[in-house]
Amino acid sequence: MADKAAAQEVRKGTLIVTGMSCAACSARVERVLNGTDGVISAGVNLATNKATIEYDADHISLEKLAEKVTDIGYQAFKAEDDAVDREQKARSREIARLKGRFYVAAACSLPMLLAMILHLFGVKGFDWLMTGLVPFLLATPVQFYSGAQFYVGAYRSLKSGSANMDVLVAMGTSAAYFYSVVITFTTSGHVYFESSAIIITLVLLGKLLEAAARGRTSEAIKKLMGLVPKTAWVIRNGQELEIAVAEVVPGDVVIVRPGERIPVDGQVLEGHSAVDESMLTGESLPVEKEPGDAVTGATINKNGLLKFRAEKTGKDTVLARIIRLVEEAQGSKAPIQRLADVISGYFVPAVLGIAVLTFIIWYILTGEFATALINFTSVLVIACPCALGLATPTAIMVGTGKGAENGILFKGGEHLERAHSLTAIILDKTGTITKGEPQVTDVRVCGADAGAGAGAGAGAEGCAGTDADAEGRLLRLAAAVEKNSEHPLAQAIVIKARDNGITIPEATSFEALPGYGVAAVVEGQTLLIGNTRLMESKGIAAEAFQEQR
């Protein structure tokens, strides 16, 4: 197999598959794909509605495979850039359709259910809802409008030589409904219209809740995709143009202003700034960027204008690879899920056999056709295999999604399943086991005038840490300047001053110096706050500062 695969043009692709209702459906799609010439391997995830396929592009295309899936009664399309939007629209249509059918079913079945409950408690006056043609008229739209999807699904399933949940529901409710029709129009006796109607109503409610839950499980992917800006500013033919991010190509010169997200990966050509890369690294402090440094898409440019050359766009960016990793993890199968898939393949036929056996035993023991029928129906509708096929993939989706939201990326369901047996975990510190929010712990006044608290332009003659008044004055002046900055360290200084009860004065002539620090005038004094490069550029000796680091 390895030699054969090496000689082929092996590709890996993903199809979005809608219309699957249970584990038997996903197993059928998987069986059809794996049985197609040119497919090396295929796996279908019911919770994500995705089929991951490894195939020989010389023999078959992803479009042809989508047609194969469509031919057996489902809808399938390639997972391209707009696939999430298409999937969202398809899910919205499915939920709207389910709501319409559920509302009709609930409106017709609840009166019968209410009448039955009141009858059990001896309340009179509502028996007319359970006799004559009334239950027939109420149950018929439920059976053939609200329950139509079960008949369609059962037909498609049986046509392809398998049985799924739709077969169970269609058989069970049809048995109760048509038995009641015969009783109503030929003789007298107890009818079970309310049973068939309520079963369909409850199954539809379950499907409605399931569809809504599936939508929520992909929140992590949507949040990651939402980090990418919709447009970017590029320089083409000497002009600045705003274009869609999808239109940016490698080699474009991209402009990013302060506060904007960087649209694609690239290398800085001009400008100095600090970039917030916390979404990528978890580090709380912005990283200084200058010409020659790499920048990553979806990170935030903090305080300077940057021009950079686009190097990786679209599916090649770091964020796109992270999204792809999360999608692959959510679509992967844990070992226990593979076992569940095997069981679900035999589950429906086994349930059908048990239901028939139940009918025979009850009929032999009681001699009552109605009692045997109702027990037959109960076995069919109670034993739906939905949970069997959905539990594990849903848990994997939620687990990997929550992990991605918190900066933990699982490569697959197998690794998530192994997590319970871990005895040691290695973590980085910042942003993982600490908050990632800097705090001021010490204030040191350095320079010849340390006792007076004026170290801004002083020579490096040591630092004092005992003069509380000098420290308070220094913190007050520093907070006045940093109040105008968005840097995390600036915010920490301001918070420290406020916590100490210091009244912060106003600063004027504030100037951000990307890659260096900030400058401003406070109470007639020009103040500089920044790194050693800033101090050295202004002729201020930095040895004392460095000794205290």
Secondary structure as GFF3:
##gff-version 3
##sequence-region A 1 549
A	DSSP	alpha_helix	2	7	.	.	.	ID=ss1
A	DSSP	beta_strand	10	18	.	.	.	ID=ss2
A	DSSP	alpha_helix	23	34	.	.	.	ID=ss3
A	DSSP	beta_strand	39	45	.	.	.	ID=ss4
A	DSSP	beta_strand	50	56	.	.	.	ID=ss5
A	DSSP	alpha_helix	62	71	.	.	.	ID=ss6
A	DSSP	beta_strand	75	78	.	.	.	ID=ss7
A	DSSP	alpha_helix	83	120	.	.	.	ID=ss8
A	DSSP	three_ten_helix	127	130	.	.	.	ID=ss9
A	DSSP	alpha_helix	134	141	.	.	.	ID=ss10
A	DSSP	pi_helix	142	146	.	.	.	ID=ss11
A	DSSP	alpha_helix	148	159	.	.	.	ID=ss12
A	DSSP	alpha_helix	165	186	.	.	.	ID=ss13
A	DSSP	alpha_helix	193	217	.	.	.	ID=ss14
A	DSSP	alpha_helix	219	225	.	.	.	ID=ss15
A	DSSP	beta_strand	231	236	.	.	.	ID=ss16
A	DSSP	beta_strand	239	244	.	.	.	ID=ss17
A	DSSP	three_ten_helix	245	247	.	.	.	ID=ss18
A	DSSP	beta_strand	253	256	.	.	.	ID=ss19
A	DSSP	beta_strand	265	270	.	.	.	ID=ss20
A	DSSP	beta_strand	273	276	.	.	.	ID=ss21
A	DSSP	alpha_helix	278	281	.	.	.	ID=ss22
A	DSSP	beta_strand	287	289	.	.	.	ID=ss23
A	DSSP	beta_strand	294	295	.	.	.	ID=ss24
A	DSSP	beta_strand	300	301	.	.	.	ID=ss25
A	DSSP	beta_strand	306	312	.	.	.	ID=ss26
A	DSSP	three_ten_helix	314	316	.	.	.	ID=ss27
A	DSSP	alpha_helix	318	331	.	.	.	ID=ss28
A	DSSP	alpha_helix	335	366	.	.	.	ID=ss29
A	DSSP	alpha_helix	369	382	.	.	.	ID=ss30
A	DSSP	alpha_helix	386	405	.	.	.	ID=ss31
A	DSSP	alpha_helix	413	418	.	.	.	ID=ss32
A	DSSP	three_ten_helix	419	421	.	.	.	ID=ss33
A	DSSP	beta_strand	445	446	.	.	.	ID=ss34
A	DSSP	three_ten_helix	450	452	.	.	.	ID=ss35
A	DSSP	beta_strand	463	464	.	.	.	ID=ss36
A	DSSP	alpha_helix	468	482	.	.	.	ID=ss37
A	DSSP	alpha_helix	488	499	.	.	.	ID=ss38
A	DSSP	beta_strand	508	513	.	.	.	ID=ss39
A	DSSP	beta_strand	517	522	.	.	.	ID=ss40
A	DSSP	beta_strand	525	530	.	.	.	ID=ss41
A	DSSP	alpha_helix	532	537	.	.	.	ID=ss42
A	DSSP	alpha_helix	543	547	.	.	.	ID=ss43
###
